[in-house]
Amino acid sequence: MSLLTGEGIHSGYGDMEVLHDVSFRIEEKEIISIIGPNGAGKSTLLKTIFGLLKPTKGSVTFKGNSITGLTPDRIVRLGMAYVPQVENVFPSLTVHENLEMGAFILTDDFSARLEDVYELFPLLKKRRRQRVGKMSGGERQMVAMGRALMLDPELLLLDEPSAALAPKLAEMIFERITAINETSVSILIVEQNAKESLKLADRGYVLASGQNRFEDTGENLLANEEIGQLYLGG
């Protein structure tokens, strides 16, 4: 049984359908990369999975149970976390306070989990008293990812985690994504930096015009000349 599956998903905004019969699967401990041109529906797919958008057709199944149409607060409690591309931190709060906000539904002591997150992001531990609004884009992205991990999810959805970051900071983010995956967290990542995301992905999907175009291992997608010319800039 796959950890997450989507079957024949149609979704969008009001009368504008963006996704047309999109299907996918994610196995336990996999990194899956979704690439494609702007407007392909990549972010729309993440929002639909996480309950921010309701599909008009199709189904989403998580750990063998249908989550189609469930609200994000219910999906979070099932073991899924989502980091949007923008507005993903509380800039007026410190790093430590942001991470505490990530544990908002927990009623027991979460200090051990906090230390686990600090171990994944040593920089955040050093900056834990700093207000996030004064941090760089890459540091903020680490805060957002760390906060999402506070509930110890089985699946992490990441929307454009390297967007607008300098190459060295983007490289650091991709390294942290690999480290998170090594703690047995499955990851579904949407990225414009297609080459780098496919390098770390077990498998990848190419979306174009809201539809599935290709599915293969990350390695094979990188080696595919057609995909290289159309979607990887070379």
ROMI-698682 format. One record per residue (C-alpha): x, y, z; residue in three letters. Coordinates in Angstrom, 3 decimals. Last residue first. Example, Ala and Ser with C-alpha at 12.3 -4.5 7.8 and 13.67 -1.06 7.14 Angstrom:
! residues 2
<X 13.670; Y -1.060; Z 7.140; aa SER>
<X 12.300; Y -4.500; Z 7.800; aa ALA>
This chain:
! residues 234
<X 19.231; Y 22.099; Z -21.986; aa GLY>
<X 16.844; Y 24.188; Z -19.932; aa GLY>
<X 15.455; Y 21.442; Z -17.753; aa LEU>
<X 11.822; Y 21.400; Z -18.911; aa TYR>
<X 11.568; Y 21.036; Z -22.692; aa LEU>
<X 15.131; Y 20.282; Z -23.761; aa GLN>
<X 16.000; Y 18.119; Z -20.773; aa GLY>
<X 12.645; Y 16.380; Z -20.853; aa ILE>
<X 13.260; Y 15.409; Z -24.475; aa GLU>
<X 16.825; Y 14.342; Z -23.731; aa GLU>
<X 15.862; Y 12.032; Z -20.856; aa ASN>
<X 18.901; Y 11.664; Z -18.568; aa ALA>
<X 17.473; Y 13.806; Z -15.781; aa LEU>
<X 14.176; Y 11.947; Z -16.009; aa LEU>
<X 16.038; Y 8.654; Z -15.757; aa ASN>
<X 17.891; Y 9.675; Z -12.600; aa GLU>
<X 14.768; Y 11.019; Z -10.902; aa GLY>
<X 13.028; Y 7.730; Z -11.577; aa THR>
<X 10.121; Y 7.903; Z -13.995; aa ASP>
<X 6.795; Y 9.619; Z -14.668; aa GLU>
<X 6.081; Y 11.839; Z -17.674; aa PHE>
<X 3.324; Y 14.082; Z -19.007; aa ARG>
<X 0.663; Y 14.085; Z -16.276; aa ASN>
<X -1.809; Y 16.916; Z -16.860; aa GLN>
<X -2.400; Y 20.463; Z -15.655; aa GLY>
<X -0.959; Y 22.131; Z -18.740; aa SER>
<X 2.311; Y 20.286; Z -18.151; aa ALA>
<X 3.193; Y 18.165; Z -15.138; aa LEU>
<X 6.370; Y 16.092; Z -14.998; aa VAL>
<X 6.522; Y 13.506; Z -12.237; aa TYR>
<X 9.615; Y 12.352; Z -10.392; aa GLY>
<X 11.044; Y 9.363; Z -8.606; aa ARG>
<X 13.697; Y 8.696; Z -5.977; aa ASP>
<X 14.423; Y 12.411; Z -5.868; aa ALA>
<X 17.761; Y 13.973; Z -4.840; aa LEU>
<X 19.040; Y 14.708; Z -8.342; aa LYS>
<X 15.490; Y 15.437; Z -9.535; aa LEU>
<X 15.263; Y 18.399; Z -7.150; aa SER>
<X 18.566; Y 19.789; Z -8.367; aa GLU>
<X 17.660; Y 19.560; Z -12.039; aa LYS>
<X 14.150; Y 20.929; Z -11.601; aa ALA>
<X 14.989; Y 24.152; Z -9.803; aa ASN>
<X 11.376; Y 25.199; Z -10.396; aa GLN>
<X 10.431; Y 22.859; Z -7.572; aa GLU>
<X 7.456; Y 21.022; Z -6.088; aa VAL>
<X 8.567; Y 18.555; Z -3.427; aa ILE>
<X 6.795; Y 15.534; Z -1.994; aa LEU>
<X 8.797; Y 14.165; Z 0.920; aa ILE>
<X 8.575; Y 10.949; Z 2.913; aa SER>
<X 9.991; Y 11.240; Z 6.442; aa VAL>
<X 12.155; Y 8.286; Z 7.472; aa SER>
<X 14.815; Y 10.351; Z 9.341; aa THR>
<X 16.926; Y 10.135; Z 6.166; aa GLU>
<X 14.234; Y 12.170; Z 4.409; aa ASN>
<X 14.940; Y 15.082; Z 6.731; aa ILE>
<X 18.651; Y 14.888; Z 5.919; aa ALA>
<X 17.903; Y 14.893; Z 2.180; aa THR>
<X 15.716; Y 17.969; Z 2.596; aa ILE>
<X 18.472; Y 19.593; Z 4.663; aa ARG>
<X 20.947; Y 19.131; Z 1.814; aa GLU>
<X 18.422; Y 20.643; Z -0.604; aa PHE>
<X 18.121; Y 23.691; Z 1.656; aa ILE>
<X 21.899; Y 24.100; Z 1.827; aa MET>
<X 22.164; Y 23.936; Z -1.953; aa GLU>
<X 19.515; Y 26.639; Z -2.216; aa ALA>
<X 21.540; Y 28.784; Z 0.187; aa LEU>
<X 24.645; Y 28.331; Z -1.949; aa LYS>
<X 22.749; Y 29.070; Z -5.170; aa PRO>
<X 21.131; Y 32.291; Z -3.856; aa ALA>
<X 17.492; Y 31.811; Z -2.907; aa LEU>
<X 14.533; Y 33.224; Z -4.830; aa ALA>
<X 12.622; Y 29.908; Z -4.673; aa ALA>
<X 14.580; Y 27.090; Z -3.014; aa SER>
<X 11.642; Y 25.608; Z -1.050; aa PRO>
<X 9.276; Y 25.754; Z -4.075; aa GLU>
<X 6.275; Y 24.121; Z -2.355; aa ASP>
<X 7.286; Y 21.406; Z 0.110; aa LEU>
<X 4.881; Y 18.676; Z 1.261; aa LEU>
<X 6.152; Y 16.572; Z 4.173; aa LEU>
<X 4.840; Y 13.064; Z 4.832; aa LEU>
<X 5.182; Y 10.955; Z 7.977; aa GLU>
<X 4.875; Y 14.015; Z 10.173; aa PRO>
<X 6.731; Y 14.519; Z 13.480; aa ASP>
<X 4.452; Y 17.320; Z 14.705; aa LEU>
<X 7.417; Y 19.701; Z 14.989; aa MET>
<X 8.449; Y 18.947; Z 11.410; aa LEU>
<X 6.366; Y 21.752; Z 9.906; aa ALA>
<X 8.092; Y 24.232; Z 12.231; aa ARG>
<X 11.488; Y 23.033; Z 11.069; aa GLY>
<X 10.536; Y 23.469; Z 7.433; aa MET>
<X 9.333; Y 27.022; Z 8.014; aa ALA>
<X 12.391; Y 27.873; Z 10.117; aa VAL>
<X 14.688; Y 26.447; Z 7.445; aa MET>
<X 12.917; Y 28.567; Z 4.833; aa GLN>
<X 13.456; Y 31.613; Z 7.017; aa ARG>
<X 17.174; Y 30.870; Z 7.096; aa GLU>
<X 17.272; Y 30.657; Z 3.311; aa GLY>
<X 15.424; Y 33.946; Z 2.931; aa GLY>
<X 17.734; Y 35.717; Z 5.366; aa SER>
<X 16.755; Y 36.455; Z 8.962; aa MET>
<X 15.549; Y 39.725; Z 10.528; aa LYS>
<X 11.855; Y 38.823; Z 10.279; aa GLY>
<X 12.629; Y 35.565; Z 12.093; aa VAL>
<X 13.319; Y 37.315; Z 15.372; aa ARG>
<X 16.466; Y 35.861; Z 16.897; aa GLN>
<X 16.286; Y 33.853; Z 20.129; aa ARG>
<X 16.773; Y 30.477; Z 18.413; aa ARG>
<X 19.676; Y 31.680; Z 16.267; aa ARG>
<X 22.240; Y 29.074; Z 17.373; aa LYS>
<X 19.529; Y 26.425; Z 17.511; aa LYS>
<X 18.339; Y 27.478; Z 14.087; aa LEU>
<X 21.813; Y 27.020; Z 12.630; aa LEU>
<X 21.906; Y 23.435; Z 13.921; aa PRO>
<X 18.909; Y 22.535; Z 11.698; aa PHE>
<X 18.399; Y 18.756; Z 11.850; aa LEU>
<X 19.616; Y 18.676; Z 15.458; aa GLU>
<X 17.381; Y 21.651; Z 16.248; aa TYR>
<X 14.439; Y 19.654; Z 14.929; aa VAL>
<X 15.302; Y 16.680; Z 17.152; aa ASP>
<X 15.732; Y 19.062; Z 20.098; aa GLU>
<X 12.216; Y 20.386; Z 19.564; aa LEU>
<X 10.913; Y 16.827; Z 19.423; aa ARG>
<X 12.447; Y 16.154; Z 22.839; aa ALA>
<X 10.903; Y 19.357; Z 24.222; aa SER>
<X 7.419; Y 18.382; Z 23.038; aa PHE>
<X 5.773; Y 17.831; Z 26.440; aa ASP>
<X 2.175; Y 16.731; Z 26.089; aa ASP>
<X -0.891; Y 18.550; Z 24.722; aa THR>
<X 0.233; Y 18.839; Z 21.117; aa LEU>
<X -1.995; Y 20.776; Z 18.711; aa ILE>
<X 0.182; Y 23.899; Z 18.630; aa PHE>
<X 3.462; Y 22.082; Z 17.994; aa ALA>
<X 4.386; Y 24.226; Z 14.999; aa GLY>
<X 3.778; Y 27.327; Z 17.086; aa MET>
<X 6.633; Y 26.177; Z 19.319; aa GLU>
<X 8.894; Y 26.193; Z 16.268; aa LEU>
<X 7.945; Y 29.781; Z 15.519; aa ASN>
<X 8.553; Y 30.736; Z 19.148; aa GLU>
<X 12.049; Y 29.259; Z 19.037; aa HIS>
<X 12.900; Y 31.097; Z 15.830; aa VAL>
<X 11.668; Y 34.336; Z 17.365; aa THR>
<X 8.305; Y 35.889; Z 16.533; aa LEU>
<X 7.596; Y 39.027; Z 14.455; aa SER>
<X 8.312; Y 37.201; Z 11.189; aa PRO>
<X 5.745; Y 34.417; Z 11.732; aa PHE>
<X 6.769; Y 31.968; Z 9.001; aa VAL>
<X 5.309; Y 30.415; Z 5.830; aa ASN>
<X 4.024; Y 33.548; Z 4.132; aa GLU>
<X 5.311; Y 32.301; Z 0.787; aa VAL>
<X 6.162; Y 28.945; Z -0.835; aa GLN>
<X 3.867; Y 26.871; Z 1.349; aa PRO>
<X 5.259; Y 24.276; Z 3.784; aa VAL>
<X 2.820; Y 21.404; Z 4.302; aa TYR>
<X 2.678; Y 18.669; Z 6.932; aa ALA>
<X 1.014; Y 15.238; Z 6.914; aa MET>
<X 0.544; Y 12.860; Z 9.843; aa GLY>
<X -3.188; Y 12.269; Z 10.315; aa LEU>
<X -3.491; Y 15.282; Z 12.626; aa ARG>
<X -2.308; Y 17.547; Z 9.827; aa VAL>
<X -5.075; Y 16.214; Z 7.558; aa ILE>
<X -7.754; Y 17.219; Z 10.071; aa ARG>
<X -6.476; Y 20.792; Z 10.334; aa ASP>
<X -6.073; Y 20.922; Z 6.537; aa PRO>
<X -9.771; Y 20.229; Z 5.868; aa THR>
<X -10.856; Y 16.895; Z 4.374; aa LEU>
<X -12.194; Y 16.962; Z 0.812; aa GLY>
<X -10.533; Y 13.741; Z -0.279; aa THR>
<X -8.692; Y 12.296; Z 2.724; aa ILE>
<X -9.528; Y 8.690; Z 1.856; aa SER>
<X -7.762; Y 6.186; Z 4.073; aa ASN>
<X -5.030; Y 3.723; Z 3.090; aa GLY>
<X -2.180; Y 5.689; Z 4.624; aa LYS>
<X -3.293; Y 8.782; Z 2.702; aa PHE>
<X -5.759; Y 8.520; Z -0.194; aa THR>
<X -6.666; Y 11.390; Z -2.529; aa VAL>
<X -9.612; Y 10.997; Z -4.914; aa SER>
<X -10.888; Y 12.157; Z -8.277; aa GLY>
<X -13.268; Y 14.867; Z -9.397; aa LYS>
<X -14.071; Y 18.416; Z -8.310; aa THR>
<X -11.053; Y 18.396; Z -6.025; aa PRO>
<X -11.279; Y 20.568; Z -2.912; aa LYS>
<X -8.554; Y 23.151; Z -2.448; aa LEU>
<X -6.701; Y 23.876; Z 0.795; aa LEU>
<X -7.158; Y 20.212; Z 1.650; aa GLY>
<X -3.496; Y 19.214; Z 1.736; aa PHE>
<X -3.632; Y 17.155; Z -1.467; aa ILE>
<X -5.461; Y 19.951; Z -3.281; aa THR>
<X -2.960; Y 22.561; Z -2.161; aa LYS>
<X -0.095; Y 20.355; Z -3.314; aa LEU>
<X -1.744; Y 19.861; Z -6.722; aa LEU>
<X -2.384; Y 23.578; Z -7.125; aa THR>
<X 1.309; Y 24.188; Z -6.469; aa SER>
<X 2.230; Y 21.974; Z -9.437; aa LYS>
<X -0.565; Y 23.092; Z -11.752; aa GLY>
<X 1.418; Y 23.600; Z -14.959; aa ALA>
<X 1.230; Y 27.386; Z -14.653; aa GLY>
<X 4.987; Y 27.806; Z -14.674; aa ASN>
<X 6.630; Y 24.895; Z -16.468; aa PRO>
<X 7.001; Y 21.422; Z -14.999; aa GLY>
<X 8.461; Y 19.566; Z -12.043; aa ILE>
<X 7.109; Y 17.354; Z -9.290; aa ILE>
<X 9.796; Y 15.660; Z -7.220; aa SER>
<X 9.141; Y 12.604; Z -5.068; aa ILE>
<X 11.402; Y 11.731; Z -2.156; aa ILE>
<X 10.510; Y 8.298; Z -0.865; aa GLU>
<X 10.493; Y 7.052; Z 2.737; aa LYS>
<X 7.115; Y 5.306; Z 2.373; aa GLU>
<X 5.772; Y 5.228; Z -1.178; aa GLU>
<X 4.270; Y 8.172; Z -3.019; aa ILE>
<X 1.712; Y 7.831; Z -5.791; aa ARG>
<X 0.414; Y 9.969; Z -8.642; aa PHE>
<X -2.640; Y 10.731; Z -10.788; aa SER>
<X -3.771; Y 13.933; Z -12.520; aa VAL>
<X -7.062; Y 13.885; Z -14.462; aa ASP>
<X -7.096; Y 17.575; Z -15.420; aa HIS>
<X -5.627; Y 20.011; Z -12.924; aa LEU>
<X -6.168; Y 23.751; Z -13.423; aa VAL>
<X -9.955; Y 24.022; Z -13.711; aa GLU>
<X -11.112; Y 27.636; Z -13.651; aa MET>
<X -14.756; Y 27.825; Z -12.542; aa ASP>
<X -13.800; Y 28.489; Z -8.940; aa GLY>
<X -10.095; Y 27.823; Z -8.516; aa TYR>
<X -8.722; Y 24.469; Z -9.587; aa GLY>
<X -9.061; Y 20.719; Z -9.263; aa SER>
<X -9.463; Y 17.507; Z -11.257; aa HIS>
<X -7.700; Y 14.500; Z -9.763; aa ILE>
<X -7.864; Y 11.146; Z -11.557; aa GLY>
<X -6.358; Y 9.145; Z -8.715; aa GLU>
<X -4.008; Y 10.526; Z -6.079; aa GLY>
<X -2.051; Y 8.210; Z -3.837; aa THR>
<X -0.170; Y 8.645; Z -0.578; aa LEU>
<X 1.668; Y 6.117; Z 1.603; aa LEU>
<X 1.362; Y 3.392; Z -1.018; aa SER>
<X 0.000; Y 0.000; Z 0.000; aa MET>
